[in-house]
């Protein structure tokens, strides 16, 4: 699976590709899997705001806490 993370750059009003582990607190980001925009089926969210730094969870998968 090809996953792409894009972070919103508010200085230039555009989305920039970034490595997931390079996100920082306060970043706005979206996810694409195999070219298709990821949407959380439980709540409909497709854009997230980080509230922490990325970390490896107990299953060794990169994870980040978000506002919603």
Biopython code that builds the backbone (N, CA, C, O; Angstrom):
import numpy as np
from Bio.PDB.StructureBuilder import StructureBuilder

atoms = [
    (1, "UNK", "N", (0.852, -1.178, 0.000)),
    (1, "UNK", "CA", (0.000, 0.000, 0.000)),
    (1, "UNK", "C", (0.897, 1.240, 0.000)),
    (1, "UNK", "O", (1.896, 1.312, 0.716)),
    (2, "UNK", "N", (0.518, 2.186, -0.804)),
    (2, "UNK", "CA", (1.234, 3.453, -0.873)),
    (2, "UNK", "C", (0.450, 4.510, -0.092)),
    (2, "UNK", "O", (-0.675, 4.856, -0.452)),
    (3, "UNK", "N", (1.060, 5.012, 0.978)),
    (3, "UNK", "CA", (0.395, 6.011, 1.809)),
    (3, "UNK", "C", (1.145, 7.335, 1.697)),
    (3, "UNK", "O", (2.370, 7.374, 1.811)),
    (4, "UNK", "N", (0.405, 8.413, 1.474)),
    (4, "UNK", "CA", (0.974, 9.751, 1.366)),
    (4, "UNK", "C", (0.335, 10.630, 2.433)),
    (4, "UNK", "O", (-0.885, 10.640, 2.597)),
    (5, "UNK", "N", (1.171, 11.364, 3.152)),
    (5, "UNK", "CA", (0.699, 12.320, 4.153)),
    (5, "UNK", "C", (0.956, 13.712, 3.598)),
    (5, "UNK", "O", (2.057, 14.005, 3.132)),
    (6, "UNK", "N", (-0.055, 14.570, 3.647)),
    (6, "UNK", "CA", (0.106, 15.958, 3.228)),
    (6, "UNK", "C", (-0.203, 16.881, 4.396)),
    (6, "UNK", "O", (-1.222, 16.734, 5.072)),
    (7, "UNK", "N", (0.688, 17.832, 4.621)),
    (7, "UNK", "CA", (0.540, 18.829, 5.684)),
    (7, "UNK", "C", (0.169, 20.155, 5.041)),
    (7, "UNK", "O", (0.727, 20.531, 4.011)),
    (8, "UNK", "N", (-0.779, 20.864, 5.653)),
    (8, "UNK", "CA", (-1.175, 22.163, 5.112)),
    (8, "UNK", "C", (-0.158, 23.222, 5.520)),
    (8, "UNK", "O", (0.159, 23.373, 6.700)),
    (9, "UNK", "N", (0.349, 23.954, 4.530)),
    (9, "UNK", "CA", (1.289, 25.047, 4.762)),
    (9, "UNK", "C", (0.494, 26.344, 4.692)),
    (9, "UNK", "O", (0.162, 26.815, 3.605)),
    (10, "UNK", "N", (0.188, 26.922, 5.856)),
    (10, "UNK", "CA", (-0.656, 28.124, 5.903)),
    (10, "UNK", "C", (0.091, 29.366, 5.413)),
    (10, "UNK", "O", (-0.544, 30.379, 5.119)),
    (11, "UNK", "N", (1.412, 29.314, 5.319)),
    (11, "UNK", "CA", (2.164, 30.456, 4.783)),
    (11, "UNK", "C", (1.992, 30.594, 3.274)),
    (11, "UNK", "O", (1.996, 31.701, 2.737)),
    (12, "UNK", "N", (1.840, 29.452, 2.596)),
    (12, "UNK", "CA", (1.719, 29.461, 1.136)),
    (12, "UNK", "C", (0.361, 28.963, 0.658)),
    (12, "UNK", "O", (0.123, 28.882, -0.547)),
    (13, "UNK", "N", (-0.536, 28.627, 1.591)),
    (13, "UNK", "CA", (-1.894, 28.164, 1.288)),
    (13, "UNK", "C", (-1.895, 26.967, 0.341)),
    (13, "UNK", "O", (-2.615, 26.945, -0.658)),
    (14, "UNK", "N", (-1.066, 25.966, 0.681)),
    (14, "UNK", "CA", (-1.022, 24.757, -0.134)),
    (14, "UNK", "C", (-0.672, 23.548, 0.709)),
    (14, "UNK", "O", (-0.188, 23.668, 1.834)),
    (15, "UNK", "N", (-0.929, 22.373, 0.138)),
    (15, "UNK", "CA", (-0.626, 21.108, 0.793)),
    (15, "UNK", "C", (0.739, 20.634, 0.322)),
    (15, "UNK", "O", (1.052, 20.693, -0.867)),
    (16, "UNK", "N", (1.561, 20.153, 1.280)),
    (16, "UNK", "CA", (2.900, 19.660, 0.976)),
    (16, "UNK", "C", (3.044, 18.234, 1.500)),
    (16, "UNK", "O", (2.610, 17.923, 2.610)),
    (17, "UNK", "N", (3.652, 17.379, 0.698)),
    (17, "UNK", "CA", (3.891, 16.012, 1.140)),
    (17, "UNK", "C", (4.950, 16.007, 2.244)),
    (17, "UNK", "O", (5.948, 16.725, 2.172)),
    (18, "UNK", "N", (4.712, 15.184, 3.262)),
    (18, "UNK", "CA", (5.621, 15.115, 4.414)),
    (18, "UNK", "C", (5.642, 13.680, 4.924)),
    (18, "UNK", "O", (4.661, 12.953, 4.771)),
    (19, "UNK", "N", (6.738, 13.275, 5.520)),
    (19, "UNK", "CA", (6.796, 11.970, 6.170)),
    (19, "UNK", "C", (5.994, 12.050, 7.470)),
    (19, "UNK", "O", (6.081, 13.042, 8.194)),
    (20, "UNK", "N", (5.221, 11.014, 7.764)),
    (20, "UNK", "CA", (4.357, 11.014, 8.937)),
    (20, "UNK", "C", (5.122, 11.339, 10.217)),
    (20, "UNK", "O", (4.651, 12.115, 11.048)),
    (21, "UNK", "N", (6.297, 10.744, 10.370)),
    (21, "UNK", "CA", (7.052, 10.943, 11.615)),
    (21, "UNK", "C", (7.615, 12.360, 11.754)),
    (21, "UNK", "O", (8.175, 12.696, 12.797)),
    (22, "UNK", "N", (7.474, 13.197, 10.717)),
    (22, "UNK", "CA", (7.934, 14.589, 10.782)),
    (22, "UNK", "C", (6.828, 15.572, 11.157)),
    (22, "UNK", "O", (7.082, 16.774, 11.245)),
    (23, "UNK", "N", (5.604, 15.085, 11.381)),
    (23, "UNK", "CA", (4.533, 15.963, 11.842)),
    (23, "UNK", "C", (4.864, 16.483, 13.233)),
    (23, "UNK", "O", (5.521, 15.801, 14.020)),
    (24, "UNK", "N", (4.401, 17.706, 13.535)),
    (24, "UNK", "CA", (4.596, 18.287, 14.863)),
    (24, "UNK", "C", (3.261, 18.788, 15.393)),
    (24, "UNK", "O", (2.285, 18.901, 14.650)),
    (25, "UNK", "N", (3.231, 19.083, 16.673)),
    (25, "UNK", "CA", (2.017, 19.576, 17.313)),
    (25, "UNK", "C", (1.472, 20.795, 16.573)),
    (25, "UNK", "O", (2.209, 21.735, 16.275)),
    (26, "UNK", "N", (0.162, 20.765, 16.281)),
    (26, "UNK", "CA", (-0.500, 21.870, 15.604)),
    (26, "UNK", "C", (-0.584, 21.732, 14.095)),
    (26, "UNK", "O", (-1.258, 22.533, 13.447)),
    (27, "UNK", "N", (0.087, 20.732, 13.513)),
    (27, "UNK", "CA", (0.010, 20.533, 12.060)),
    (27, "UNK", "C", (-1.387, 20.071, 11.659)),
    (27, "UNK", "O", (-2.031, 19.305, 12.375)),
    (28, "UNK", "N", (-1.837, 20.543, 10.515)),
    (28, "UNK", "CA", (-3.075, 20.091, 9.889)),
    (28, "UNK", "C", (-2.651, 19.145, 8.767)),
    (28, "UNK", "O", (-1.836, 19.515, 7.922)),
    (29, "UNK", "N", (-3.196, 17.929, 8.752)),
    (29, "UNK", "CA", (-2.759, 16.976, 7.736)),
    (29, "UNK", "C", (-3.910, 16.137, 7.210)),
    (29, "UNK", "O", (-4.975, 16.045, 7.820)),
    (30, "UNK", "N", (-3.659, 15.525, 6.049)),
    (30, "UNK", "CA", (-4.606, 14.599, 5.442)),
    (30, "UNK", "C", (-3.820, 13.402, 4.921)),
    (30, "UNK", "O", (-2.599, 13.462, 4.777)),
    (31, "UNK", "N", (-4.534, 12.319, 4.642)),
    (31, "UNK", "CA", (-3.915, 11.056, 4.263)),
    (31, "UNK", "C", (-4.499, 10.561, 2.942)),
    (31, "UNK", "O", (-5.701, 10.667, 2.701)),
    (32, "UNK", "N", (-3.629, 10.022, 2.097)),
    (32, "UNK", "CA", (-4.043, 9.358, 0.867)),
    (32, "UNK", "C", (-3.491, 7.937, 0.877)),
    (32, "UNK", "O", (-2.308, 7.734, 1.150)),
    (33, "UNK", "N", (-4.337, 6.956, 0.581)),
    (33, "UNK", "CA", (-3.920, 5.560, 0.441)),
    (33, "UNK", "C", (-4.114, 5.168, -1.016)),
    (33, "UNK", "O", (-5.230, 5.196, -1.534)),
    (34, "UNK", "N", (-3.015, 4.801, -1.670)),
    (34, "UNK", "CA", (-3.068, 4.421, -3.086)),
    (34, "UNK", "C", (-3.791, 5.473, -3.924)),
    (34, "UNK", "O", (-4.572, 5.134, -4.814)),
    (35, "UNK", "N", (-3.534, 6.737, -3.642)),
    (35, "UNK", "CA", (-4.115, 7.836, -4.407)),
    (35, "UNK", "C", (-5.517, 8.231, -4.000)),
    (35, "UNK", "O", (-6.054, 9.205, -4.528)),
    (36, "UNK", "N", (-6.126, 7.506, -3.078)),
    (36, "UNK", "CA", (-7.497, 7.796, -2.646)),
    (36, "UNK", "C", (-7.478, 8.452, -1.274)),
    (36, "UNK", "O", (-6.811, 7.971, -0.357)),
    (37, "UNK", "N", (-8.209, 9.546, -1.137)),
    (37, "UNK", "CA", (-8.272, 10.282, 0.123)),
    (37, "UNK", "C", (-8.871, 9.422, 1.210)),
    (37, "UNK", "O", (-9.946, 8.847, 1.035)),
    (38, "UNK", "N", (-8.171, 9.329, 2.350)),
    (38, "UNK", "CA", (-8.664, 8.543, 3.480)),
    (38, "UNK", "C", (-9.723, 9.331, 4.232)),
    (38, "UNK", "O", (-9.550, 10.518, 4.509)),
    (39, "UNK", "N", (-10.825, 8.658, 4.560)),
    (39, "UNK", "CA", (-11.909, 9.239, 5.355)),
    (39, "UNK", "C", (-12.201, 8.265, 6.490)),
    (39, "UNK", "O", (-12.408, 7.075, 6.256)),
    (40, "UNK", "N", (-12.216, 8.773, 7.718)),
    (40, "UNK", "CA", (-12.554, 7.951, 8.871)),
    (40, "UNK", "C", (-14.035, 7.608, 8.787)),
    (40, "UNK", "O", (-14.882, 8.499, 8.853)),
    (41, "UNK", "N", (-14.352, 6.338, 8.644)),
    (41, "UNK", "CA", (-15.745, 5.909, 8.464)),
    (41, "UNK", "C", (-16.593, 6.077, 9.720)),
    (41, "UNK", "O", (-17.821, 6.113, 9.641)),
    (42, "UNK", "N", (-15.937, 6.182, 10.888)),
    (42, "UNK", "CA", (-16.687, 6.339, 12.135)),
    (42, "UNK", "C", (-17.208, 7.759, 12.330)),
    (42, "UNK", "O", (-18.325, 7.944, 12.814)),
    (43, "UNK", "N", (-16.409, 8.770, 11.957)),
    (43, "UNK", "CA", (-16.824, 10.154, 12.212)),
    (43, "UNK", "C", (-16.795, 11.049, 10.975)),
    (43, "UNK", "O", (-17.171, 12.218, 11.060)),
    (44, "UNK", "N", (-16.359, 10.530, 9.833)),
    (44, "UNK", "CA", (-16.363, 11.295, 8.588)),
    (44, "UNK", "C", (-15.187, 12.246, 8.417)),
    (44, "UNK", "O", (-15.089, 12.931, 7.399)),
    (45, "UNK", "N", (-14.289, 12.296, 9.405)),
    (45, "UNK", "CA", (-13.141, 13.210, 9.291)),
    (45, "UNK", "C", (-12.206, 12.791, 8.168)),
    (45, "UNK", "O", (-11.981, 11.603, 7.939)),
    (46, "UNK", "N", (-11.656, 13.799, 7.461)),
    (46, "UNK", "CA", (-10.654, 13.534, 6.443)),
    (46, "UNK", "C", (-9.493, 14.522, 6.530)),
    (46, "UNK", "O", (-8.605, 14.527, 5.677)),
    (47, "UNK", "N", (-9.510, 15.362, 7.575)),
    (47, "UNK", "CA", (-8.421, 16.289, 7.882)),
    (47, "UNK", "C", (-8.272, 16.283, 9.400)),
    (47, "UNK", "O", (-9.266, 16.303, 10.125)),
    (48, "UNK", "N", (-7.025, 16.256, 9.880)),
    (48, "UNK", "CA", (-6.773, 16.181, 11.312)),
    (48, "UNK", "C", (-5.805, 17.266, 11.749)),
    (48, "UNK", "O", (-5.001, 17.756, 10.956)),
    (49, "UNK", "N", (-5.891, 17.636, 13.025)),
    (49, "UNK", "CA", (-4.965, 18.595, 13.644)),
    (49, "UNK", "C", (-4.246, 17.857, 14.761)),
    (49, "UNK", "O", (-4.882, 17.293, 15.652)),
    (50, "UNK", "N", (-2.922, 17.862, 14.713)),
    (50, "UNK", "CA", (-2.140, 17.121, 15.697)),
    (50, "UNK", "C", (-2.134, 17.828, 17.052)),
    (50, "UNK", "O", (-2.122, 19.057, 17.129)),
    (51, "UNK", "N", (-2.144, 17.022, 18.117)),
    (51, "UNK", "CA", (-2.043, 17.558, 19.480)),
    (51, "UNK", "C", (-0.814, 17.003, 20.188)),
    (51, "UNK", "O", (-0.656, 17.165, 21.398)),
    (52, "UNK", "N", (0.038, 16.358, 19.439)),
    (52, "UNK", "CA", (1.250, 15.778, 20.007)),
    (52, "UNK", "C", (2.217, 15.403, 18.906)),
    (52, "UNK", "O", (2.025, 15.744, 17.739)),
    (53, "UNK", "N", (3.251, 14.700, 19.298)),
    (53, "UNK", "CA", (4.283, 14.250, 18.368)),
    (53, "UNK", "C", (4.006, 12.796, 17.969)),
    (53, "UNK", "O", (3.416, 12.053, 18.753)),
    (54, "UNK", "N", (4.420, 12.374, 16.767)),
    (54, "UNK", "CA", (4.252, 10.973, 16.363)),
    (54, "UNK", "C", (5.033, 10.036, 17.288)),
    (54, "UNK", "O", (6.090, 10.396, 17.805)),
    (55, "UNK", "N", (4.496, 8.832, 17.485)),
    (55, "UNK", "CA", (5.158, 7.826, 18.303)),
    (55, "UNK", "C", (4.799, 6.446, 17.771)),
    (55, "UNK", "O", (3.793, 6.281, 17.081)),
    (56, "UNK", "N", (5.616, 5.464, 18.092)),
    (56, "UNK", "CA", (5.323, 4.078, 17.737)),
    (56, "UNK", "C", (4.453, 3.477, 18.836)),
    (56, "UNK", "O", (4.825, 3.495, 20.009)),
    (57, "UNK", "N", (3.287, 2.943, 18.450)),
    (57, "UNK", "CA", (2.400, 2.348, 19.450)),
    (57, "UNK", "C", (2.893, 0.944, 19.809)),
    (57, "UNK", "O", (3.952, 0.520, 19.348)),
    (58, "UNK", "N", (2.135, 0.234, 20.621)),
    (58, "UNK", "CA", (2.557, -1.087, 21.095)),
    (58, "UNK", "C", (2.642, -2.117, 19.967)),
    (58, "UNK", "O", (3.283, -3.155, 20.128)),
    (59, "UNK", "N", (2.002, -1.841, 18.828)),
    (59, "UNK", "CA", (2.071, -2.736, 17.664)),
    (59, "UNK", "C", (3.142, -2.279, 16.672)),
    (59, "UNK", "O", (3.225, -2.787, 15.554)),
    (60, "UNK", "N", (3.971, -1.301, 17.103)),
    (60, "UNK", "CA", (5.064, -0.766, 16.292)),
    (60, "UNK", "C", (4.565, -0.051, 15.031)),
    (60, "UNK", "O", (5.195, -0.111, 13.974)),
    (61, "UNK", "N", (3.423, 0.626, 15.166)),
    (61, "UNK", "CA", (2.823, 1.398, 14.066)),
    (61, "UNK", "C", (2.866, 2.871, 14.455)),
    (61, "UNK", "O", (2.508, 3.241, 15.573)),
    (62, "UNK", "N", (3.319, 3.722, 13.499)),
    (62, "UNK", "CA", (3.360, 5.161, 13.778)),
    (62, "UNK", "C", (1.948, 5.661, 14.039)),
    (62, "UNK", "O", (1.016, 5.347, 13.298)),
    (63, "UNK", "N", (1.802, 6.451, 15.110)),
    (63, "UNK", "CA", (0.516, 6.947, 15.580)),
    (63, "UNK", "C", (0.717, 8.398, 16.025)),
    (63, "UNK", "O", (1.831, 8.801, 16.358)),
    (64, "UNK", "N", (-0.367, 9.178, 16.028)),
    (64, "UNK", "CA", (-0.301, 10.546, 16.529)),
    (64, "UNK", "C", (-1.647, 10.895, 17.139)),
    (64, "UNK", "O", (-2.689, 10.461, 16.648)),
    (65, "UNK", "N", (-1.628, 11.674, 18.203)),
    (65, "UNK", "CA", (-2.881, 12.132, 18.816)),
    (65, "UNK", "C", (-3.363, 13.361, 18.055)),
    (65, "UNK", "O", (-2.578, 14.217, 17.648)),
    (66, "UNK", "N", (-4.689, 13.418, 17.875)),
    (66, "UNK", "CA", (-5.270, 14.528, 17.115)),
    (66, "UNK", "C", (-6.434, 15.151, 17.874)),
    (66, "UNK", "O", (-7.003, 14.556, 18.789)),
    (67, "UNK", "N", (-6.766, 16.369, 17.461)),
    (67, "UNK", "CA", (-7.866, 17.106, 18.060)),
    (67, "UNK", "C", (-9.193, 16.396, 17.809)),
    (67, "UNK", "O", (-10.036, 16.330, 18.704)),
    (68, "UNK", "N", (-9.384, 15.875, 16.627)),
    (68, "UNK", "CA", (-10.581, 15.082, 16.277)),
    (68, "UNK", "C", (-10.244, 14.098, 15.212)),
    (68, "UNK", "O", (-11.109, 13.338, 14.778)),
]
sb = StructureBuilder()
sb.init_structure("model")
sb.init_model(0)
sb.init_chain("A")
sb.init_seg("    ")
for serial, (resi, resn, name, xyz) in enumerate(atoms, 1):
    if name == "N":
        sb.init_residue(resn, " ", resi, " ")
    sb.init_atom(name, np.array(xyz, "f"), 0.0, 1.0, " ", f" {name:<3s}", serial, name[0])
structure = sb.get_structure()
